[in-house]
Amino acid sequence: MLVPLSNSPRDYAWGSTTLIADLESRSASGLPEAEVWFGDHPGDPALVPDGRPLGEWLQAEGATTGAPARLPYLLKLLAAASPLSIQVHPSKEQAEAGFAREEAAGVPRDASHRLYRDDNHKPELIVAVSETFTALAGLRDLDATLRLLAALGEPAAPLARRLAGEDAATALRDAVAWLLSGDAQSVVDAVIAAVAAAHEPEFAAELSASRSIASAYPGDPGVVVALLMNLVVLRRGEGLFVPAGVLHAYLEGLGVELMAASDNVLRGGLTPKHIDVAELVALLDATPGREPRLVPAPVGAGVERFDAGVPDFSLLHASVAPDASATVRLDGVAIVLATDGRPEVRGTLSGDAVALTPGRAVLVSPDEGAIALSGSGEVFVAVPGTAIRA
């Protein structure tokens, strides 16, 4: 069974006023359009053609097609015009413990200071749909960061001293905690001023990104935390996977995002929202290293898979040319989202067919087993992850 899905963009302040509208070939609303959710998450469920939320449809009718009562993943379009908050997500064990702790303490689930709104982890993958998508992800190799701080001169010396002479992960964790504590504001202000005047060829892109972040969040300690992180520029079709504990922030661009079905976010700067420094640092994986890109593997003609090795999701990416077709084998309940052209999706069991345009999506029930793509265009297909595939 094929079930078309629809939803409206969420108007978070960091959203783009043009990227989603341009993708869908419609006039811009004039408001920020940050995310469109295609899933059953109760925070903003997609709707089926009769107007019911997808979660209600799954509960009532999904079992007859083999669909689960709840989806293990949430698929989104994400369009950023300015930086999202620096953040980490918990592991499954951390989420279960944190959720139980706040439930026992009677913290309302919609409270602004609530940290764990459910008991699930939230690994996430994003693939660029715009020509470039810019992000921060993971903590940079410490030697490189020390070279960057040296280029900023004396204003950055207090931070550089904190990063020297210790185990790298310990030093970075302590530095993040110090920067966010409020005790380092004079250093934060001095470093931001030094960034504004700095010219260092090795780190030209990082300094440019930091100046843009500082203009959006003047005086925010997250501006300096961002200096410790890998700057990632994805080209169209390239992916970034963020596992539990990895510090990250999306800066600019349009992407397809796929994550475990959770709303657990621990913030660490670039936001007016609540920040719990101690809990963020407790969850933080401060191991420095390369940016966590995820390279897809070919699985058929015109089809590739971004497989992060998590049980909740994998993401298939498929293209079809005019007068050609492609078969995409599915592993459980799937959501197909078009990002280019006018591809037609046909279920190989039912024969149901839906023509998609960019920004439109359709749920495919597990009993189909596969879909055939025709017409011309590009789709992303969310499916359950490798650990729970039959």
C-alpha positions as CSV (number, residue, x, y, z in Angstrom):
1,M,0.0,0.0,0.0
2,L,1.2,3.5,-0.8
3,V,-0.1,6.3,1.4
4,P,0.7,9.9,0.4
5,L,1.9,12.1,3.3
6,S,1.8,15.9,3.8
7,N,2.9,18.4,6.4
8,S,3.5,22.1,6.8
9,P,6.9,23.7,7.4
10,R,7.9,24.5,11.0
11,D,8.8,28.2,11.4
12,Y,11.9,28.0,13.6
13,A,13.7,31.3,13.5
14,W,16.9,29.8,12.0
15,G,14.9,28.5,9.0
16,S,15.3,29.7,5.4
17,T,12.6,31.8,3.8
18,T,13.4,30.4,0.3
19,L,15.0,27.0,0.2
20,I,12.0,24.8,0.8
21,A,9.7,27.0,-1.3
22,D,12.2,26.9,-4.2
23,L,12.5,23.1,-3.9
24,E,8.7,22.9,-4.1
25,S,8.5,25.5,-7.0
26,R,6.1,27.7,-5.1
27,S,6.1,31.3,-3.8
28,A,7.8,31.9,-0.5
29,S,5.6,32.5,2.4
30,G,7.8,35.3,3.8
31,L,8.3,33.3,7.0
32,P,11.2,31.1,8.0
33,E,10.6,27.6,6.9
34,A,13.0,25.4,8.8
35,E,11.8,21.8,8.8
36,V,9.1,19.6,7.3
37,W,8.5,16.4,9.2
38,F,7.5,13.2,7.5
39,G,6.8,10.7,10.2
40,D,4.5,9.9,13.1
41,H,6.4,11.8,15.9
42,P,3.7,13.3,18.1
43,G,5.5,16.7,18.0
44,D,4.3,17.2,14.4
45,P,3.0,14.1,12.7
46,A,2.5,14.0,8.9
47,L,-1.1,13.7,7.7
48,V,-2.6,10.9,5.4
49,P,-5.0,11.9,2.7
50,D,-8.1,11.6,4.9
51,G,-6.6,14.2,7.3
52,R,-5.6,11.7,10.1
53,P,-2.2,12.0,11.7
54,L,0.1,9.2,10.5
55,G,0.4,7.8,14.0
56,E,-3.4,7.3,14.1
57,W,-3.4,5.6,10.7
58,L,-0.6,3.3,11.8
59,Q,-2.5,2.3,14.9
60,A,-5.7,1.7,13.1
61,E,-4.6,0.2,9.7
62,G,-0.9,-0.4,9.7
63,A,-1.0,-3.9,11.0
64,T,-2.9,-5.2,8.0
65,T,0.1,-4.3,5.8
66,G,2.8,-5.3,8.3
67,A,3.6,-1.8,9.3
68,P,4.6,-1.2,12.9
69,A,2.4,0.8,15.3
70,R,5.2,3.4,15.5
71,L,7.9,4.3,13.1
72,P,11.5,3.8,14.4
73,Y,12.7,6.9,12.5
74,L,11.8,10.5,11.6
75,L,12.5,11.8,8.1
76,K,12.7,15.6,7.6
77,L,13.5,18.3,5.1
78,L,15.8,20.8,6.9
79,A,16.5,24.3,5.6
80,A,18.9,26.4,7.6
81,A,19.6,30.1,6.9
82,S,21.4,30.7,10.2
83,P,23.1,28.4,12.8
84,L,21.1,25.9,14.8
85,S,22.2,25.4,18.4
86,I,25.3,23.5,19.2
87,Q,24.1,20.2,20.7
88,V,24.6,16.6,21.5
89,H,22.1,13.7,21.8
90,P,22.1,10.9,24.3
91,S,22.7,7.2,23.8
92,K,19.8,4.9,24.4
93,E,21.0,4.0,27.9
94,Q,21.5,7.7,28.8
95,A,18.1,8.6,27.4
96,E,16.3,5.9,29.4
97,A,18.1,7.0,32.6
98,G,17.5,10.7,32.1
99,F,13.9,10.3,31.1
100,A,13.2,8.1,34.2
101,R,15.0,10.6,36.4
102,E,12.9,13.6,35.2
103,E,9.7,11.6,35.3
104,A,10.4,10.6,38.9
105,A,11.1,14.3,39.7
106,G,7.8,15.4,38.2
107,V,9.3,17.7,35.5
108,P,6.6,18.4,33.0
109,R,7.4,17.0,29.6
110,D,6.8,20.3,27.9
111,A,8.8,22.3,30.5
112,S,11.4,24.6,28.9
113,H,14.1,23.2,31.2
114,R,13.2,19.5,30.5
115,L,16.2,17.7,29.0
116,Y,14.8,14.3,28.2
117,R,11.4,14.4,26.5
118,D,11.4,10.6,25.7
119,D,13.5,7.6,26.5
120,N,15.1,7.1,23.1
121,H,18.4,7.9,21.6
122,K,18.7,10.3,18.6
123,P,21.5,9.4,16.2
124,E,21.0,11.4,13.0
125,L,22.1,11.6,9.4
126,I,21.9,14.5,7.0
127,V,22.5,14.5,3.2
128,A,22.9,17.7,1.3
129,V,20.3,18.6,-1.2
130,S,21.5,22.2,-1.9
131,E,24.7,22.6,-3.8
132,T,26.5,22.9,-0.4
133,F,25.4,22.3,3.2
134,T,27.6,23.7,6.0
135,A,27.8,22.2,9.4
136,L,30.0,21.8,12.5
137,A,30.5,18.2,13.6
138,G,32.8,16.7,16.2
139,L,35.9,18.2,17.9
140,R,38.9,18.9,15.7
141,D,42.3,17.3,16.1
142,L,43.9,19.1,19.0
143,D,47.1,20.1,17.2
144,A,45.1,21.8,14.5
145,T,43.0,23.7,17.1
146,L,46.1,24.9,18.9
147,R,47.5,26.2,15.6
148,L,44.2,28.1,15.0
149,L,44.3,29.6,18.5
150,A,47.9,30.6,18.1
151,A,46.8,32.5,15.0
152,L,44.4,34.5,17.2
153,G,47.3,35.7,19.4
154,E,47.2,36.6,23.1
155,P,43.3,36.8,23.4
156,A,43.2,33.0,22.8
157,A,46.1,32.2,25.1
158,P,44.0,31.3,28.2
159,L,42.0,28.8,26.1
160,A,45.2,27.4,24.5
161,R,46.8,26.9,27.9
162,R,43.8,24.9,29.1
163,L,44.1,22.6,26.0
164,A,47.8,21.9,26.5
165,G,49.4,19.3,28.6
166,E,46.5,16.9,29.2
167,D,44.9,14.0,27.5
168,A,43.2,15.6,24.4
169,A,39.7,14.4,25.2
170,T,39.9,15.4,28.8
171,A,41.3,18.8,27.8
172,L,38.6,19.4,25.2
173,R,35.8,18.3,27.6
174,D,37.1,20.6,30.3
175,A,37.5,23.5,27.9
176,V,33.9,23.2,26.6
177,A,32.6,23.1,30.3
178,W,34.7,26.2,31.1
179,L,33.6,28.2,28.1
180,L,29.9,27.5,28.8
181,S,30.1,28.0,32.6
182,G,29.9,31.8,32.5
183,D,33.3,32.1,34.1
184,A,35.1,32.6,30.8
185,Q,33.0,35.4,29.3
186,S,35.9,37.9,29.2
187,V,38.0,35.3,27.3
188,V,35.0,34.6,25.0
189,D,34.6,38.3,24.2
190,A,38.3,38.7,23.5
191,V,38.5,35.6,21.3
192,I,35.5,36.8,19.3
193,A,37.1,40.2,18.8
194,A,40.3,38.5,17.7
195,V,38.4,36.3,15.2
196,A,36.9,39.5,13.6
197,A,40.4,40.8,12.8
198,A,42.2,37.5,12.1
199,H,43.6,36.5,8.7
200,E,45.2,33.0,8.6
201,P,45.2,31.1,5.3
202,E,45.1,27.6,6.9
203,F,41.9,28.4,8.7
204,A,40.3,31.0,6.4
205,A,37.0,29.0,6.1
206,E,36.8,28.4,9.8
207,L,37.4,32.0,10.6
208,S,34.8,33.1,8.1
209,A,32.2,30.7,9.5
210,S,33.0,31.9,13.0
211,R,32.5,35.6,12.0
212,S,29.1,34.6,10.5
213,I,28.2,32.7,13.7
214,A,29.2,35.7,15.9
215,S,27.1,38.1,13.9
216,A,24.1,35.9,14.5
217,Y,24.9,35.3,18.2
218,P,27.1,38.1,19.5
219,G,28.9,37.4,22.7
220,D,27.6,33.8,22.8
221,P,30.2,31.3,24.3
222,G,29.1,28.9,21.6
223,V,31.0,31.0,19.1
224,V,34.2,29.9,20.7
225,V,33.1,26.4,21.3
226,A,32.5,26.3,17.5
227,L,36.2,27.1,17.0
228,L,37.0,23.8,18.6
229,M,34.8,21.9,16.1
230,N,35.3,20.5,12.6
231,L,33.9,22.7,9.9
232,V,32.1,20.4,7.3
233,V,31.1,21.5,3.9
234,L,29.0,18.8,2.2
235,R,28.5,18.9,-1.6
236,R,25.1,17.8,-3.0
237,G,24.5,14.1,-2.3
238,E,27.2,13.9,0.5
239,G,26.2,12.7,4.0
240,L,27.1,13.4,7.6
241,F,26.3,11.0,10.4
242,V,26.2,12.2,14.0
243,P,26.1,9.4,16.7
244,A,25.4,9.9,20.4
245,G,27.6,12.3,22.2
246,V,29.1,14.1,19.2
247,L,28.9,17.9,19.3
248,H,27.3,19.4,16.2
249,A,25.5,22.3,14.7
250,Y,24.0,22.9,11.2
251,L,24.9,26.3,9.8
252,E,23.4,26.7,6.3
253,G,21.8,24.8,3.5
254,L,19.0,22.4,2.5
255,G,19.2,18.7,3.4
256,V,17.3,15.5,3.9
257,E,17.7,14.5,7.6
258,L,16.9,11.1,9.0
259,M,17.1,10.3,12.7
260,A,15.8,8.0,15.4
261,A,12.3,8.9,16.5
262,S,13.2,11.1,19.5
263,D,13.2,14.8,20.6
264,N,16.1,14.6,23.1
265,V,18.5,17.5,22.6
266,L,21.2,18.8,25.0
267,R,22.2,22.3,23.9
268,G,25.6,23.9,24.2
269,G,25.4,27.4,22.8
270,L,24.0,29.5,20.0
271,T,20.5,29.4,21.4
272,P,18.3,31.3,23.8
273,K,16.9,28.0,25.1
274,H,17.9,26.2,28.3
275,I,21.5,24.9,28.6
276,D,22.5,22.4,31.3
277,V,26.3,22.5,31.1
278,A,26.9,19.6,33.5
279,E,24.5,17.3,31.7
280,L,25.9,18.3,28.3
281,V,29.4,17.6,29.4
282,A,28.4,14.3,30.9
283,L,27.1,13.1,27.6
284,L,29.8,14.7,25.4
285,D,32.1,12.4,23.4
286,A,35.2,14.7,23.4
287,T,37.4,12.4,21.4
288,P,39.0,14.6,18.7
289,G,39.1,13.5,15.2
290,R,38.0,13.9,11.6
291,E,34.5,15.0,10.6
292,P,32.1,12.1,10.7
293,R,31.1,11.9,7.0
294,L,29.2,8.8,5.9
295,V,29.9,7.5,2.4
296,P,27.1,5.6,0.7
297,A,27.5,2.2,-0.8
298,P,25.9,1.2,-4.2
299,V,23.1,-1.4,-3.8
300,G,21.7,-1.4,-7.4
301,A,21.6,0.6,-10.6
302,G,21.1,4.2,-9.6
303,V,20.6,3.3,-6.0
304,E,22.9,3.8,-3.0
305,R,22.6,3.3,0.7
306,F,23.7,5.5,3.6
307,D,24.0,2.9,6.4
308,A,25.1,4.2,9.7
309,G,24.9,0.8,11.4
310,V,22.1,1.8,13.8
311,P,18.9,-0.2,14.4
312,D,16.5,2.7,13.7
313,F,17.2,3.7,10.1
314,S,19.1,3.5,6.9
315,L,18.7,6.0,4.0
316,L,18.5,5.0,0.4
317,H,19.2,7.5,-2.4
318,A,17.9,6.7,-5.9
319,S,17.8,8.5,-9.2
320,V,15.9,7.6,-12.4
321,A,16.4,9.0,-15.9
322,P,13.8,9.6,-18.5
323,D,12.6,6.4,-20.3
324,A,14.3,4.3,-17.6
325,S,13.3,2.6,-14.4
326,A,14.9,1.5,-11.1
327,T,13.9,-1.0,-8.5
328,V,14.5,-0.2,-4.9
329,R,14.2,-3.1,-2.5
330,L,12.8,-2.2,0.9
331,D,13.5,-3.6,4.4
332,G,10.3,-2.8,6.3
333,V,8.1,0.3,6.3
334,A,9.5,3.0,4.1
335,I,8.9,6.7,3.4
336,V,9.9,8.0,0.0
337,L,10.6,11.7,-0.4
338,A,11.2,13.3,-3.8
339,T,13.9,16.1,-4.2
340,D,14.1,16.5,-7.9
341,G,12.0,15.9,-11.1
342,R,8.7,14.1,-11.2
343,P,9.4,10.4,-10.2
344,E,6.6,7.9,-10.1
345,V,6.6,5.4,-7.3
346,R,4.9,2.1,-7.9
347,G,4.4,-0.7,-5.3
348,T,5.5,-4.0,-6.7
349,L,2.8,-6.0,-4.8
350,S,-0.2,-3.7,-5.0
351,G,0.5,-1.9,-8.2
352,D,-0.4,1.3,-6.5
353,A,1.3,4.3,-8.1
354,V,2.0,7.9,-6.9
355,A,3.6,10.6,-8.9
356,L,5.8,12.8,-6.6
357,T,7.1,16.3,-7.0
358,P,10.0,17.8,-5.0
359,G,9.1,18.0,-1.3
360,R,6.3,15.4,-1.5
361,A,6.4,12.1,0.2
362,V,4.6,8.7,0.4
363,L,4.7,5.9,2.9
364,V,5.2,2.4,1.5
365,S,3.9,-0.5,3.6
366,P,6.3,-3.4,4.3
367,D,4.2,-5.9,2.4
368,E,5.3,-4.2,-0.9
369,G,8.8,-5.5,-0.5
370,A,10.1,-3.2,-3.2
371,I,9.1,-0.2,-5.3
372,A,9.7,0.6,-9.0
373,L,10.7,4.1,-9.9
374,S,10.0,5.6,-13.3
375,G,9.7,9.0,-14.9
376,S,12.6,11.2,-14.1
377,G,14.0,12.5,-10.8
378,E,15.5,11.8,-7.4
379,V,14.2,10.3,-4.2
380,F,15.4,9.5,-0.7
381,V,13.9,6.5,1.0
382,A,13.9,6.0,4.7
383,V,13.9,2.4,5.9
384,P,14.6,0.6,9.2
385,G,18.3,0.1,10.0
386,T,20.5,-2.9,9.4
387,A,20.2,-4.3,13.0
388,I,16.5,-4.9,12.7
389,R,16.2,-6.0,9.0
390,A,15.0,-9.5,8.4
